[in-house]
Amino acid sequence: MPLFSVKTSKKIDTNIRLEESTAKMLDRYAHFHKGPADDVVNEALEYIFTKDKDFQQHLRANPEEEVPSSLRVKKIPPSVAAGKNGSKNGAGGNGSGPK
């Protein structure tokens, strides 16, 4: 029986580096769950965040703590973002896509 269920939600694109053996096991686990590896990673991290008692205590003791981001977040070019937000007039781009 799986330790957690995989569900899809709003995502941002990031780059992470994994050990090769971890990446292979991630693919196998995603196949086992019949879902994308992204969702498996997300749910696994959520599971860890809620089960780690020391981390939960840290969050309660430091609720407003701001930390520098260590994730490499992919930025969506403004022209692509405008198209995804329902822009019908093509404003913000020439239709040629990201460069």
C-alpha positions in Angstrom: 0.0 0.0 0.0 1.4 3.4 -0.9 2.5 5.8 1.9 0.7 8.7 0.3 -1.7 9.5 -2.5 -0.6 11.6 -5.5 -2.8 14.5 -6.5 -2.4 17.2 -9.1 -2.5 20.9 -8.3 -1.1 24.2 -9.4 2.6 24.0 -10.0 5.7 26.1 -10.7 8.6 24.9 -12.8 11.9 24.3 -11.0 15.1 22.6 -11.7 16.5 20.1 -9.2 19.4 17.7 -9.3 19.0 14.2 -8.0 21.4 11.3 -7.6 21.0 9.0 -10.6 19.8 6.1 -8.4 17.2 8.4 -6.8 16.0 9.5 -10.2 15.6 5.9 -11.3 13.6 5.0 -8.2 11.5 8.1 -8.6 10.6 6.9 -12.1 9.7 3.5 -10.8 7.6 5.0 -7.9 5.8 7.3 -10.3 5.1 4.3 -12.6 3.8 2.4 -9.5 1.5 5.3 -8.7 0.5 5.7 -12.3 1.3 9.4 -12.2 4.0 11.9 -13.1 7.2 12.1 -11.2 6.6 15.8 -10.4 3.5 14.9 -8.4 5.3 12.1 -6.5 8.1 14.5 -5.5 5.6 17.1 -4.4 3.5 14.6 -2.3 6.7 13.0 -0.8 7.9 16.4 0.3 4.5 17.4 1.7 4.5 14.1 3.6 8.0 14.8 5.1 7.1 18.4 6.0 4.0 17.2 8.0 5.7 14.1 9.6 9.0 15.8 10.7 8.3 16.9 14.3 11.4 19.0 14.6 10.5 20.9 11.4 7.0 21.4 12.6 8.3 22.8 15.9 10.7 25.1 14.0 7.7 26.4 11.9 5.7 27.1 15.0 8.7 28.9 16.7 9.5 30.9 13.5 6.2 31.5 11.7 7.4 34.7 9.9 10.9 33.6 9.1 11.9 34.5 5.5 14.6 32.4 4.0 16.5 32.8 0.7 15.2 30.6 -2.1 17.5 27.8 -3.0 15.3 26.5 -5.8 16.0 27.4 -9.4 12.5 28.6 -10.5 11.9 28.9 -14.2 10.4 32.2 -15.1 7.7 32.3 -17.7 8.4 35.0 -20.4 5.8 37.8 -20.2 4.5 37.0 -23.7 3.8 33.4 -22.8 2.3 34.3 -19.4 -0.1 36.8 -21.2 -1.2 34.0 -23.5 -1.9 31.6 -20.7 -3.9 34.3 -18.8 -6.5 34.4 -21.5 -5.1 37.3 -23.6 -7.0 37.1 -26.9 -5.4 40.0 -28.7 -1.9 38.7 -28.6 -0.7 41.6 -26.5 2.8 41.2 -25.1 4.2 38.9 -27.8 4.6 38.4 -31.5 3.4 34.8 -31.5 6.8 33.4 -32.0 7.0 31.9 -28.5 9.9 32.0 -26.1 13.3 32.8 -27.4 
